[in-house]
Amino acid sequence: MANRDVRDLKELYADSRDLGRNIPEFLQTGVYRIPTDWELTGSDKKRFTVEFQFAIAARGGACPEQSVPARVPDATVVRVCCGRMP
């Protein structure tokens, strides 16, 4: 596996102004593991749309089991839920 950074990041939807402002920087500074043959397979030319959905569970409750359908067409949904705030 090799490491790669995010390129051409664009916000398409944000339910919260704060998330819309802060999440792109978080994703840009991340380092992602990709297969070593990434460029040989042409994957470096592909574009992916990923929708991150953030949720906070009610006090003493669990995270919802189902995600909300994607708000951005053709997006892969990644759900992030926290059971309690620190």
PDB file with SEQRES, HELIX, SHEET and CRYST1 records, atoms N, CA, C and O in Angstrom:
SEQRES   1 A   86  MET ALA ASN ARG ASP VAL ARG ASP LEU LYS GLU LEU TYR          
SEQRES   2 A   86  ALA ASP SER ARG ASP LEU GLY ARG ASN ILE PRO GLU PHE          
SEQRES   3 A   86  LEU GLN THR GLY VAL TYR ARG ILE PRO THR ASP TRP GLU          
SEQRES   4 A   86  LEU THR GLY SER ASP LYS LYS ARG PHE THR VAL GLU PHE          
SEQRES   5 A   86  GLN PHE ALA ILE ALA ALA ARG GLY GLY ALA CYS PRO GLU          
SEQRES   6 A   86  GLN SER VAL PRO ALA ARG VAL PRO ASP ALA THR VAL VAL          
SEQRES   7 A   86  ARG VAL CYS CYS GLY ARG MET PRO                              
HELIX    1 AA1 ARG A   17  THR A   29  1                                  13    
HELIX    2 AA2 SER A   43  LYS A   45  5                                   3    
SHEET    1 AA1 2 ALA A   2  ARG A   4  0                                        
SHEET    2 AA1 2 TYR A  32  ILE A  34 -1                                        
SHEET    1 AA2 2 VAL A  50  ILE A  56  0                                        
SHEET    2 AA2 2 THR A  76  CYS A  82  1                                        
CRYST1    1.000    1.000    1.000  90.00  90.00  90.00 P 1           1          
ATOM      1  N   MET A   1       0.833  -1.184   0.000  1.00  0.00           N  
ATOM      2  CA  MET A   1       0.000   0.000   0.000  1.00  0.00           C  
ATOM      3  C   MET A   1       0.882   1.253   0.000  1.00  0.00           C  
ATOM      4  O   MET A   1       1.960   1.274   0.594  1.00  0.00           O  
ATOM      5  N   ALA A   2       0.408   2.267  -0.663  1.00  0.00           N  
ATOM      6  CA  ALA A   2       1.084   3.560  -0.707  1.00  0.00           C  
ATOM      7  C   ALA A   2       0.181   4.599  -0.051  1.00  0.00           C  
ATOM      8  O   ALA A   2      -1.012   4.360   0.136  1.00  0.00           O  
ATOM      9  N   ASN A   3       0.736   5.725   0.290  1.00  0.00           N  
ATOM     10  CA  ASN A   3      -0.052   6.816   0.869  1.00  0.00           C  
ATOM     11  C   ASN A   3      -0.298   7.878  -0.189  1.00  0.00           C  
ATOM     12  O   ASN A   3       0.554   8.133  -1.041  1.00  0.00           O  
ATOM     13  N   ARG A   4      -1.463   8.489  -0.127  1.00  0.00           N  
ATOM     14  CA  ARG A   4      -1.822   9.514  -1.108  1.00  0.00           C  
ATOM     15  C   ARG A   4      -2.674  10.578  -0.428  1.00  0.00           C  
ATOM     16  O   ARG A   4      -3.351  10.294   0.560  1.00  0.00           O  
ATOM     17  N   ASP A   5      -2.646  11.770  -0.938  1.00  0.00           N  
ATOM     18  CA  ASP A   5      -3.474  12.832  -0.373  1.00  0.00           C  
ATOM     19  C   ASP A   5      -4.683  13.094  -1.269  1.00  0.00           C  
ATOM     20  O   ASP A   5      -4.755  12.595  -2.391  1.00  0.00           O  
ATOM     21  N   VAL A   6      -5.626  13.879  -0.761  1.00  0.00           N  
ATOM     22  CA  VAL A   6      -6.835  14.217  -1.499  1.00  0.00           C  
ATOM     23  C   VAL A   6      -6.531  15.351  -2.462  1.00  0.00           C  
ATOM     24  O   VAL A   6      -5.818  16.295  -2.124  1.00  0.00           O  
ATOM     25  N   ARG A   7      -7.082  15.247  -3.675  1.00  0.00           N  
ATOM     26  CA  ARG A   7      -6.957  16.330  -4.654  1.00  0.00           C  
ATOM     27  C   ARG A   7      -8.342  16.705  -5.147  1.00  0.00           C  
ATOM     28  O   ARG A   7      -9.253  15.877  -5.156  1.00  0.00           O  
ATOM     29  N   ASP A   8      -8.492  17.920  -5.546  1.00  0.00           N  
ATOM     30  CA  ASP A   8      -9.745  18.410  -6.140  1.00  0.00           C  
ATOM     31  C   ASP A   8     -10.936  18.243  -5.202  1.00  0.00           C  
ATOM     32  O   ASP A   8     -12.023  17.868  -5.641  1.00  0.00           O  
ATOM     33  N   LEU A   9     -10.740  18.514  -3.930  1.00  0.00           N  
ATOM     34  CA  LEU A   9     -11.809  18.420  -2.946  1.00  0.00           C  
ATOM     35  C   LEU A   9     -12.783  19.579  -3.132  1.00  0.00           C  
ATOM     36  O   LEU A   9     -12.372  20.732  -3.260  1.00  0.00           O  
ATOM     37  N   LYS A  10     -14.078  19.263  -3.147  1.00  0.00           N  
ATOM     38  CA  LYS A  10     -15.088  20.300  -3.329  1.00  0.00           C  
ATOM     39  C   LYS A  10     -16.286  19.971  -2.447  1.00  0.00           C  
ATOM     40  O   LYS A  10     -16.765  18.838  -2.444  1.00  0.00           O  
ATOM     41  N   GLU A  11     -16.763  20.951  -1.709  1.00  0.00           N  
ATOM     42  CA  GLU A  11     -17.952  20.763  -0.890  1.00  0.00           C  
ATOM     43  C   GLU A  11     -19.188  20.895  -1.779  1.00  0.00           C  
ATOM     44  O   GLU A  11     -19.339  21.871  -2.513  1.00  0.00           O  
ATOM     45  N   LEU A  12     -20.067  19.895  -1.699  1.00  0.00           N  
ATOM     46  CA  LEU A  12     -21.304  19.940  -2.469  1.00  0.00           C  
ATOM     47  C   LEU A  12     -22.510  20.206  -1.580  1.00  0.00           C  
ATOM     48  O   LEU A  12     -23.514  20.745  -2.043  1.00  0.00           O  
ATOM     49  N   TYR A  13     -22.421  19.838  -0.321  1.00  0.00           N  
ATOM     50  CA  TYR A  13     -23.537  20.012   0.600  1.00  0.00           C  
ATOM     51  C   TYR A  13     -23.003  20.004   2.026  1.00  0.00           C  
ATOM     52  O   TYR A  13     -22.127  19.204   2.355  1.00  0.00           O  
ATOM     53  N   ALA A  14     -23.516  20.876   2.865  1.00  0.00           N  
ATOM     54  CA  ALA A  14     -23.185  20.866   4.295  1.00  0.00           C  
ATOM     55  C   ALA A  14     -24.438  21.251   5.064  1.00  0.00           C  
ATOM     56  O   ALA A  14     -25.008  22.320   4.842  1.00  0.00           O  
ATOM     57  N   ASP A  15     -24.863  20.378   5.969  1.00  0.00           N  
ATOM     58  CA  ASP A  15     -26.043  20.638   6.781  1.00  0.00           C  
ATOM     59  C   ASP A  15     -25.726  21.680   7.848  1.00  0.00           C  
ATOM     60  O   ASP A  15     -26.616  22.369   8.347  1.00  0.00           O  
ATOM     61  N   SER A  16     -24.449  21.781   8.187  1.00  0.00           N  
ATOM     62  CA  SER A  16     -23.995  22.728   9.212  1.00  0.00           C  
ATOM     63  C   SER A  16     -22.900  23.610   8.622  1.00  0.00           C  
ATOM     64  O   SER A  16     -21.973  23.111   7.983  1.00  0.00           O  
ATOM     65  N   ARG A  17     -23.004  24.892   8.831  1.00  0.00           N  
ATOM     66  CA  ARG A  17     -21.991  25.822   8.314  1.00  0.00           C  
ATOM     67  C   ARG A  17     -20.614  25.513   8.892  1.00  0.00           C  
ATOM     68  O   ARG A  17     -19.612  25.591   8.182  1.00  0.00           O  
ATOM     69  N   ASP A  18     -20.557  25.160  10.187  1.00  0.00           N  
ATOM     70  CA  ASP A  18     -19.265  24.854  10.822  1.00  0.00           C  
ATOM     71  C   ASP A  18     -18.612  23.628  10.202  1.00  0.00           C  
ATOM     72  O   ASP A  18     -17.408  23.633   9.943  1.00  0.00           O  
ATOM     73  N   LEU A  19     -19.389  22.578   9.962  1.00  0.00           N  
ATOM     74  CA  LEU A  19     -18.817  21.396   9.316  1.00  0.00           C  
ATOM     75  C   LEU A  19     -18.369  21.724   7.904  1.00  0.00           C  
ATOM     76  O   LEU A  19     -17.299  21.295   7.472  1.00  0.00           O  
ATOM     77  N   GLY A  20     -19.174  22.473   7.194  1.00  0.00           N  
ATOM     78  CA  GLY A  20     -18.811  22.854   5.831  1.00  0.00           C  
ATOM     79  C   GLY A  20     -17.507  23.622   5.775  1.00  0.00           C  
ATOM     80  O   GLY A  20     -16.776  23.549   4.787  1.00  0.00           O  
ATOM     81  N   ARG A  21     -17.217  24.351   6.825  1.00  0.00           N  
ATOM     82  CA  ARG A  21     -16.001  25.153   6.867  1.00  0.00           C  
ATOM     83  C   ARG A  21     -14.800  24.325   7.335  1.00  0.00           C  
ATOM     84  O   ARG A  21     -13.691  24.537   6.844  1.00  0.00           O  
ATOM     85  N   ASN A  22     -14.990  23.394   8.266  1.00  0.00           N  
ATOM     86  CA  ASN A  22     -13.871  22.696   8.897  1.00  0.00           C  
ATOM     87  C   ASN A  22     -13.521  21.330   8.309  1.00  0.00           C  
ATOM     88  O   ASN A  22     -12.352  20.945   8.313  1.00  0.00           O  
ATOM     89  N   ILE A  23     -14.492  20.605   7.813  1.00  0.00           N  
ATOM     90  CA  ILE A  23     -14.236  19.260   7.319  1.00  0.00           C  
ATOM     91  C   ILE A  23     -13.313  19.240   6.092  1.00  0.00           C  
ATOM     92  O   ILE A  23     -12.445  18.369   6.026  1.00  0.00           O  
ATOM     93  N   PRO A  24     -13.450  20.148   5.123  1.00  0.00           N  
ATOM     94  CA  PRO A  24     -12.522  20.092   3.984  1.00  0.00           C  
ATOM     95  C   PRO A  24     -11.047  20.145   4.399  1.00  0.00           C  
ATOM     96  O   PRO A  24     -10.224  19.421   3.838  1.00  0.00           O  
ATOM     97  N   GLU A  25     -10.711  20.982   5.362  1.00  0.00           N  
ATOM     98  CA  GLU A  25      -9.315  21.047   5.823  1.00  0.00           C  
ATOM     99  C   GLU A  25      -8.898  19.718   6.446  1.00  0.00           C  
ATOM    100  O   GLU A  25      -7.782  19.248   6.225  1.00  0.00           O  
ATOM    101  N   PHE A  26      -9.785  19.119   7.216  1.00  0.00           N  
ATOM    102  CA  PHE A  26      -9.508  17.820   7.836  1.00  0.00           C  
ATOM    103  C   PHE A  26      -9.226  16.767   6.760  1.00  0.00           C  
ATOM    104  O   PHE A  26      -8.270  16.001   6.874  1.00  0.00           O  
ATOM    105  N   LEU A  27     -10.054  16.733   5.724  1.00  0.00           N  
ATOM    106  CA  LEU A  27      -9.863  15.746   4.659  1.00  0.00           C  
ATOM    107  C   LEU A  27      -8.613  16.037   3.827  1.00  0.00           C  
ATOM    108  O   LEU A  27      -7.929  15.107   3.402  1.00  0.00           O  
ATOM    109  N   GLN A  28      -8.309  17.309   3.592  1.00  0.00           N  
ATOM    110  CA  GLN A  28      -7.121  17.671   2.807  1.00  0.00           C  
ATOM    111  C   GLN A  28      -5.833  17.285   3.510  1.00  0.00           C  
ATOM    112  O   GLN A  28      -4.859  16.922   2.850  1.00  0.00           O  
ATOM    113  N   THR A  29      -5.804  17.354   4.840  1.00  0.00           N  
ATOM    114  CA  THR A  29      -4.571  17.057   5.562  1.00  0.00           C  
ATOM    115  C   THR A  29      -4.425  15.571   5.872  1.00  0.00           C  
ATOM    116  O   THR A  29      -3.385  15.135   6.366  1.00  0.00           O  
ATOM    117  N   GLY A  30      -5.469  14.792   5.582  1.00  0.00           N  
ATOM    118  CA  GLY A  30      -5.391  13.349   5.819  1.00  0.00           C  
ATOM    119  C   GLY A  30      -4.488  12.673   4.807  1.00  0.00           C  
ATOM    120  O   GLY A  30      -4.260  13.194   3.715  1.00  0.00           O  
ATOM    121  N   VAL A  31      -3.982  11.519   5.172  1.00  0.00           N  
ATOM    122  CA  VAL A  31      -3.185  10.697   4.266  1.00  0.00           C  
ATOM    123  C   VAL A  31      -3.922   9.368   4.133  1.00  0.00           C  
ATOM    124  O   VAL A  31      -4.285   8.758   5.139  1.00  0.00           O  
ATOM    125  N   TYR A  32      -4.143   8.922   2.916  1.00  0.00           N  
ATOM    126  CA  TYR A  32      -4.965   7.765   2.651  1.00  0.00           C  
ATOM    127  C   TYR A  32      -4.143   6.653   2.023  1.00  0.00           C  
ATOM    128  O   TYR A  32      -3.274   6.897   1.187  1.00  0.00           O  
ATOM    129  N   ARG A  33      -4.431   5.439   2.436  1.00  0.00           N  
ATOM    130  CA  ARG A  33      -3.710   4.280   1.916  1.00  0.00           C  
ATOM    131  C   ARG A  33      -4.382   3.783   0.649  1.00  0.00           C  
ATOM    132  O   ARG A  33      -5.596   3.586   0.607  1.00  0.00           O  
ATOM    133  N   ILE A  34      -3.578   3.586  -0.376  1.00  0.00           N  
ATOM    134  CA  ILE A  34      -4.080   3.112  -1.657  1.00  0.00           C  
ATOM    135  C   ILE A  34      -3.195   1.958  -2.134  1.00  0.00           C  
ATOM    136  O   ILE A  34      -2.056   1.837  -1.684  1.00  0.00           O  
ATOM    137  N   PRO A  35      -3.691   1.113  -3.030  1.00  0.00           N  
ATOM    138  CA  PRO A  35      -2.874   0.020  -3.559  1.00  0.00           C  
ATOM    139  C   PRO A  35      -1.659   0.556  -4.308  1.00  0.00           C  
ATOM    140  O   PRO A  35      -1.708   1.644  -4.883  1.00  0.00           O  
ATOM    141  N   THR A  36      -0.578  -0.203  -4.300  1.00  0.00           N  
ATOM    142  CA  THR A  36       0.655   0.238  -4.968  1.00  0.00           C  
ATOM    143  C   THR A  36       0.485   0.368  -6.479  1.00  0.00           C  
ATOM    144  O   THR A  36       1.224   1.117  -7.118  1.00  0.00           O  
ATOM    145  N   ASP A  37      -0.485  -0.355  -7.064  1.00  0.00           N  
ATOM    146  CA  ASP A  37      -0.704  -0.266  -8.519  1.00  0.00           C  
ATOM    147  C   ASP A  37      -1.764   0.771  -8.887  1.00  0.00           C  
ATOM    148  O   ASP A  37      -2.331   0.715  -9.978  1.00  0.00           O  
ATOM    149  N   TRP A  38      -2.031   1.702  -8.000  1.00  0.00           N  
ATOM    150  CA  TRP A  38      -3.065   2.730  -8.178  1.00  0.00           C  
ATOM    151  C   TRP A  38      -2.957   3.434  -9.533  1.00  0.00           C  
ATOM    152  O   TRP A  38      -3.937   3.518 -10.273  1.00  0.00           O  
ATOM    153  N   GLU A  39      -1.772   3.933  -9.850  1.00  0.00           N  
ATOM    154  CA  GLU A  39      -1.594   4.662 -11.109  1.00  0.00           C  
ATOM    155  C   GLU A  39      -1.584   3.725 -12.311  1.00  0.00           C  
ATOM    156  O   GLU A  39      -2.082   4.087 -13.377  1.00  0.00           O  
ATOM    157  N   LEU A  40      -1.024   2.528 -12.156  1.00  0.00           N  
ATOM    158  CA  LEU A  40      -0.982   1.571 -13.273  1.00  0.00           C  
ATOM    159  C   LEU A  40      -2.379   1.149 -13.710  1.00  0.00           C  
ATOM    160  O   LEU A  40      -2.592   0.861 -14.887  1.00  0.00           O  
ATOM    161  N   THR A  41      -3.329   1.106 -12.788  1.00  0.00           N  
ATOM    162  CA  THR A  41      -4.700   0.706 -13.118  1.00  0.00           C  
ATOM    163  C   THR A  41      -5.545   1.873 -13.608  1.00  0.00           C  
ATOM    164  O   THR A  41      -6.703   1.682 -13.979  1.00  0.00           O  
ATOM    165  N   GLY A  42      -4.981   3.080 -13.615  1.00  0.00           N  
ATOM    166  CA  GLY A  42      -5.715   4.257 -14.063  1.00  0.00           C  
ATOM    167  C   GLY A  42      -6.606   4.856 -12.991  1.00  0.00           C  
ATOM    168  O   GLY A  42      -7.356   5.796 -13.256  1.00  0.00           O  
ATOM    169  N   SER A  43      -6.529   4.319 -11.785  1.00  0.00           N  
ATOM    170  CA  SER A  43      -7.383   4.805 -10.705  1.00  0.00           C  
ATOM    171  C   SER A  43      -7.083   6.249 -10.317  1.00  0.00           C  
ATOM    172  O   SER A  43      -7.956   6.936  -9.786  1.00  0.00           O  
ATOM    173  N   ASP A  44      -5.863   6.719 -10.572  1.00  0.00           N  
ATOM    174  CA  ASP A  44      -5.517   8.105 -10.232  1.00  0.00           C  
ATOM    175  C   ASP A  44      -6.275   9.107 -11.101  1.00  0.00           C  
ATOM    176  O   ASP A  44      -6.306  10.296 -10.785  1.00  0.00           O  
ATOM    177  N   LYS A  45      -6.884   8.641 -12.190  1.00  0.00           N  
ATOM    178  CA  LYS A  45      -7.656   9.521 -13.078  1.00  0.00           C  
ATOM    179  C   LYS A  45      -9.148   9.532 -12.726  1.00  0.00           C  
ATOM    180  O   LYS A  45      -9.898  10.367 -13.232  1.00  0.00           O  
ATOM    181  N   LYS A  46      -9.578   8.611 -11.863  1.00  0.00           N  
ATOM    182  CA  LYS A  46     -10.992   8.505 -11.500  1.00  0.00           C  
ATOM    183  C   LYS A  46     -11.358   9.544 -10.456  1.00  0.00           C  
ATOM    184  O   LYS A  46     -10.501  10.002  -9.701  1.00  0.00           O  
ATOM    185  N   ARG A  47     -12.617   9.912 -10.413  1.00  0.00           N  
ATOM    186  CA  ARG A  47     -13.134  10.851  -9.423  1.00  0.00           C  
ATOM    187  C   ARG A  47     -14.189  10.138  -8.601  1.00  0.00           C  
ATOM    188  O   ARG A  47     -14.994   9.372  -9.129  1.00  0.00           O  
ATOM    189  N   PHE A  48     -14.176  10.395  -7.307  1.00  0.00           N  
ATOM    190  CA  PHE A  48     -15.098   9.747  -6.394  1.00  0.00           C  
ATOM    191  C   PHE A  48     -15.875  10.809  -5.631  1.00  0.00           C  
ATOM    192  O   PHE A  48     -15.325  11.844  -5.255  1.00  0.00           O  
ATOM    193  N   THR A  49     -17.147  10.549  -5.409  1.00  0.00           N  
ATOM    194  CA  THR A  49     -17.957  11.430  -4.584  1.00  0.00           C  
ATOM    195  C   THR A  49     -18.305  10.674  -3.317  1.00  0.00           C  
ATOM    196  O   THR A  49     -18.966   9.636  -3.357  1.00  0.00           O  
ATOM    197  N   VAL A  50     -17.850  11.208  -2.189  1.00  0.00           N  
ATOM    198  CA  VAL A  50     -18.092  10.581  -0.894  1.00  0.00           C  
ATOM    199  C   VAL A  50     -18.829  11.582  -0.021  1.00  0.00           C  
ATOM    200  O   VAL A  50     -18.407  12.730   0.122  1.00  0.00           O  
ATOM    201  N   GLU A  51     -19.932  11.135   0.558  1.00  0.00           N  
ATOM    202  CA  GLU A  51     -20.702  11.981   1.463  1.00  0.00           C  
ATOM    203  C   GLU A  51     -20.475  11.483   2.889  1.00  0.00           C  
ATOM    204  O   GLU A  51     -20.777  10.333   3.209  1.00  0.00           O  
ATOM    205  N   PHE A  52     -19.941  12.354   3.738  1.00  0.00           N  
ATOM    206  CA  PHE A  52     -19.743  12.024   5.148  1.00  0.00           C  
ATOM    207  C   PHE A  52     -20.950  12.508   5.928  1.00  0.00           C  
ATOM    208  O   PHE A  52     -21.309  13.683   5.857  1.00  0.00           O  
ATOM    209  N   GLN A  53     -21.576  11.609   6.670  1.00  0.00           N  
ATOM    210  CA  GLN A  53     -22.721  11.969   7.501  1.00  0.00           C  
ATOM    211  C   GLN A  53     -22.310  11.833   8.964  1.00  0.00           C  
ATOM    212  O   GLN A  53     -21.925  10.754   9.414  1.00  0.00           O  
ATOM    213  N   PHE A  54     -22.396  12.931   9.695  1.00  0.00           N  
ATOM    214  CA  PHE A  54     -22.011  12.950  11.099  1.00  0.00           C  
ATOM    215  C   PHE A  54     -23.263  12.965  11.964  1.00  0.00           C  
ATOM    216  O   PHE A  54     -24.233  13.658  11.659  1.00  0.00           O  
ATOM    217  N   ALA A  55     -23.231  12.186  13.058  1.00  0.00           N  
ATOM    218  CA  ALA A  55     -24.367  12.134  13.975  1.00  0.00           C  
ATOM    219  C   ALA A  55     -23.850  12.025  15.402  1.00  0.00           C  
ATOM    220  O   ALA A  55     -22.749  11.528  15.640  1.00  0.00           O  
ATOM    221  N   ILE A  56     -24.659  12.496  16.350  1.00  0.00           N  
ATOM    222  CA  ILE A  56     -24.360  12.362  17.777  1.00  0.00           C  
ATOM    223  C   ILE A  56     -25.540  11.642  18.408  1.00  0.00           C  
ATOM    224  O   ILE A  56     -26.682  12.078  18.265  1.00  0.00           O  
ATOM    225  N   ALA A  57     -25.277  10.548  19.103  1.00  0.00           N  
ATOM    226  CA  ALA A  57     -26.339   9.784  19.748  1.00  0.00           C  
ATOM    227  C   ALA A  57     -26.847  10.543  20.972  1.00  0.00           C  
ATOM    228  O   ALA A  57     -26.098  11.272  21.621  1.00  0.00           O  
ATOM    229  N   ALA A  58     -28.125  10.360  21.272  1.00  0.00           N  
ATOM    230  CA  ALA A  58     -28.704  10.974  22.466  1.00  0.00           C  
ATOM    231  C   ALA A  58     -28.018  10.405  23.714  1.00  0.00           C  
ATOM    232  O   ALA A  58     -27.525   9.278  23.703  1.00  0.00           O  
ATOM    233  N   ARG A  59     -27.995  11.189  24.770  1.00  0.00           N  
ATOM    234  CA  ARG A  59     -27.363  10.752  26.014  1.00  0.00           C  
ATOM    235  C   ARG A  59     -27.924   9.394  26.438  1.00  0.00           C  
ATOM    236  O   ARG A  59     -29.135   9.222  26.576  1.00  0.00           O  
ATOM    237  N   GLY A  60     -27.026   8.443  26.639  1.00  0.00           N  
ATOM    238  CA  GLY A  60     -27.424   7.094  27.032  1.00  0.00           C  
ATOM    239  C   GLY A  60     -27.957   6.252  25.900  1.00  0.00           C  
ATOM    240  O   GLY A  60     -28.283   5.083  26.105  1.00  0.00           O  
ATOM    241  N   GLY A  61     -28.052   6.810  24.718  1.00  0.00           N  
ATOM    242  CA  GLY A  61     -28.586   6.086  23.569  1.00  0.00           C  
ATOM    243  C   GLY A  61     -27.487   5.585  22.654  1.00  0.00           C  
ATOM    244  O   GLY A  61     -26.304   5.853  22.868  1.00  0.00           O  
ATOM    245  N   ALA A  62     -27.888   4.871  21.654  1.00  0.00           N  
ATOM    246  CA  ALA A  62     -26.957   4.339  20.662  1.00  0.00           C  
ATOM    247  C   ALA A  62     -27.083   5.131  19.369  1.00  0.00           C  
ATOM    248  O   ALA A  62     -28.062   5.845  19.154  1.00  0.00           O  
ATOM    249  N   CYS A  63     -26.098   4.997  18.531  1.00  0.00           N  
ATOM    250  CA  CYS A  63     -26.152   5.638  17.226  1.00  0.00           C  
ATOM    251  C   CYS A  63     -27.262   4.992  16.395  1.00  0.00           C  
ATOM    252  O   CYS A  63     -27.500   3.790  16.515  1.00  0.00           O  
ATOM    253  N   PRO A  64     -27.937   5.768  15.563  1.00  0.00           N  
ATOM    254  CA  PRO A  64     -28.972   5.192  14.702  1.00  0.00           C  
ATOM    255  C   PRO A  64     -28.380   4.105  13.818  1.00  0.00           C  
ATOM    256  O   PRO A  64     -27.248   4.224  13.350  1.00  0.00           O  
ATOM    257  N   GLU A  65     -29.146   3.046  13.592  1.00  0.00           N  
ATOM    258  CA  GLU A  65     -28.630   1.917  12.805  1.00  0.00           C  
ATOM    259  C   GLU A  65     -28.606   2.198  11.310  1.00  0.00           C  
ATOM    260  O   GLU A  65     -27.778   1.642  10.589  1.00  0.00           O  
ATOM    261  N   GLN A  66     -29.499   3.049  10.841  1.00  0.00           N  
ATOM    262  CA  GLN A  66     -29.554   3.327   9.413  1.00  0.00           C  
ATOM    263  C   GLN A  66     -29.054   4.726   9.117  1.00  0.00           C  
ATOM    264  O   GLN A  66     -29.261   5.659   9.893  1.00  0.00           O  
ATOM    265  N   SER A  67     -28.396   4.851   7.984  1.00  0.00           N  
ATOM    266  CA  SER A  67     -27.949   6.180   7.563  1.00  0.00           C  
ATOM    267  C   SER A  67     -29.057   6.854   6.769  1.00  0.00           C  
ATOM    268  O   SER A  67     -29.981   6.203   6.283  1.00  0.00           O  
ATOM    269  N   VAL A  68     -28.948   8.126   6.651  1.00  0.00           N  
ATOM    270  CA  VAL A  68     -29.863   8.904   5.827  1.00  0.00           C  
ATOM    271  C   VAL A  68     -29.442   8.685   4.377  1.00  0.00           C  
ATOM    272  O   VAL A  68     -28.244   8.622   4.100  1.00  0.00           O  
ATOM    273  N   PRO A  69     -30.387   8.568   3.442  1.00  0.00           N  
ATOM    274  CA  PRO A  69     -29.975   8.428   2.040  1.00  0.00           C  
ATOM    275  C   PRO A  69     -29.072   9.586   1.618  1.00  0.00           C  
ATOM    276  O   PRO A  69     -29.183  10.696   2.139  1.00  0.00           O  
ATOM    277  N   ALA A  70     -28.193   9.317   0.686  1.00  0.00           N  
ATOM    278  CA  ALA A  70     -27.254  10.335   0.217  1.00  0.00           C  
ATOM    279  C   ALA A  70     -27.999  11.565  -0.286  1.00  0.00           C  
ATOM    280  O   ALA A  70     -28.992  11.451  -1.004  1.00  0.00           O  
ATOM    281  N   ARG A  71     -27.516  12.724   0.092  1.00  0.00           N  
ATOM    282  CA  ARG A  71     -28.096  13.987  -0.388  1.00  0.00           C  
ATOM    283  C   ARG A  71     -27.456  14.412  -1.707  1.00  0.00           C  
ATOM    284  O   ARG A  71     -28.039  15.173  -2.478  1.00  0.00           O  
ATOM    285  N   VAL A  72     -26.262  13.913  -1.948  1.00  0.00           N  
ATOM    286  CA  VAL A  72     -25.532  14.220  -3.179  1.00  0.00           C  
ATOM    287  C   VAL A  72     -25.680  13.013  -4.109  1.00  0.00           C  
ATOM    288  O   VAL A  72     -25.325  11.900  -3.718  1.00  0.00           O  
ATOM    289  N   PRO A  73     -26.192  13.203  -5.322  1.00  0.00           N  
ATOM    290  CA  PRO A  73     -26.407  12.085  -6.241  1.00  0.00           C  
ATOM    291  C   PRO A  73     -25.141  11.263  -6.475  1.00  0.00           C  
ATOM    292  O   PRO A  73     -24.053  11.815  -6.640  1.00  0.00           O  
ATOM    293  N   ASP A  74     -25.295   9.952  -6.489  1.00  0.00           N  
ATOM    294  CA  ASP A  74     -24.221   8.989  -6.790  1.00  0.00           C  
ATOM    295  C   ASP A  74     -23.077   8.998  -5.788  1.00  0.00           C  
ATOM    296  O   ASP A  74     -21.978   8.554  -6.119  1.00  0.00           O  
ATOM    297  N   ALA A  75     -23.300   9.490  -4.575  1.00  0.00           N  
ATOM    298  CA  ALA A  75     -22.242   9.530  -3.565  1.00  0.00           C  
ATOM    299  C   ALA A  75     -22.204   8.232  -2.773  1.00  0.00           C  
ATOM    300  O   ALA A  75     -23.237   7.606  -2.536  1.00  0.00           O  
ATOM    301  N   THR A  76     -21.023   7.840  -2.372  1.00  0.00           N  
ATOM    302  CA  THR A  76     -20.851   6.769  -1.400  1.00  0.00           C  
ATOM    303  C   THR A  76     -20.995   7.411  -0.029  1.00  0.00           C  
ATOM    304  O   THR A  76     -20.355   8.426   0.246  1.00  0.00           O  
ATOM    305  N   VAL A  77     -21.829   6.833   0.839  1.00  0.00           N  
ATOM    306  CA  VAL A  77     -22.079   7.421   2.147  1.00  0.00           C  
ATOM    307  C   VAL A  77     -21.171   6.781   3.194  1.00  0.00           C  
ATOM    308  O   VAL A  77     -21.101   5.557   3.308  1.00  0.00           O  
ATOM    309  N   VAL A  78     -20.478   7.626   3.955  1.00  0.00           N  
ATOM    310  CA  VAL A  78     -19.672   7.184   5.089  1.00  0.00           C  
ATOM    311  C   VAL A  78     -20.298   7.828   6.318  1.00  0.00           C  
ATOM    312  O   VAL A  78     -20.393   9.052   6.402  1.00  0.00           O  
ATOM    313  N   ARG A  79     -20.723   7.006   7.267  1.00  0.00           N  
ATOM    314  CA  ARG A  79     -21.394   7.494   8.468  1.00  0.00           C  
ATOM    315  C   ARG A  79     -20.427   7.534   9.617  1.00  0.00           C  
ATOM    316  O   ARG A  79     -19.695   6.572   9.848  1.00  0.00           O  
ATOM    317  N   VAL A  80     -20.410   8.647  10.354  1.00  0.00           N  
ATOM    318  CA  VAL A  80     -19.575   8.815  11.541  1.00  0.00           C  
ATOM    319  C   VAL A  80     -20.512   9.194  12.672  1.00  0.00           C  
ATOM    320  O   VAL A  80     -21.225  10.193  12.576  1.00  0.00           O  
ATOM    321  N   CYS A  81     -20.521   8.403  13.755  1.00  0.00           N  
ATOM    322  CA  CYS A  81     -21.423   8.691  14.873  1.00  0.00           C  
ATOM    323  C   CYS A  81     -20.645   8.588  16.174  1.00  0.00           C  
ATOM    324  O   CYS A  81     -19.823   7.690  16.358  1.00  0.00           O  
ATOM    325  N   CYS A  82     -20.918   9.514  17.062  1.00  0.00           N  
ATOM    326  CA  CYS A  82     -20.280   9.543  18.364  1.00  0.00           C  
ATOM    327  C   CYS A  82     -21.360   9.311  19.418  1.00  0.00           C  
ATOM    328  O   CYS A  82     -22.405   9.960  19.393  1.00  0.00           O  
ATOM    329  N   GLY A  83     -21.110   8.391  20.339  1.00  0.00           N  
ATOM    330  CA  GLY A  83     -22.073   8.072  21.376  1.00  0.00           C  
ATOM    331  C   GLY A  83     -22.180   9.140  22.435  1.00  0.00           C  
ATOM    332  O   GLY A  83     -23.225   9.275  23.071  1.00  0.00           O  
ATOM    333  N   ARG A  84     -21.129   9.899  22.638  1.00  0.00           N  
ATOM    334  CA  ARG A  84     -21.152  10.999  23.605  1.00  0.00           C  
ATOM    335  C   ARG A  84     -20.026  11.959  23.272  1.00  0.00           C  
ATOM    336  O   ARG A  84     -19.007  11.571  22.701  1.00  0.00           O  
ATOM    337  N   MET A  85     -20.218  13.181  23.627  1.00  0.00           N  
ATOM    338  CA  MET A  85     -19.198  14.199  23.385  1.00  0.00           C  
ATOM    339  C   MET A  85     -18.232  14.210  24.550  1.00  0.00           C  
ATOM    340  O   MET A  85     -18.649  14.019  25.693  1.00  0.00           O  
ATOM    341  N   PRO A  86     -16.940  14.430  24.289  1.00  0.00           N  
ATOM    342  CA  PRO A  86     -15.952  14.466  25.377  1.00  0.00           C  
ATOM    343  C   PRO A  86     -16.159  15.657  26.296  1.00  0.00           C  
ATOM    344  O   PRO A  86     -15.412  15.831  27.259  1.00  0.00           O  
TER     345      PRO A  86                                                      
END                                                                             
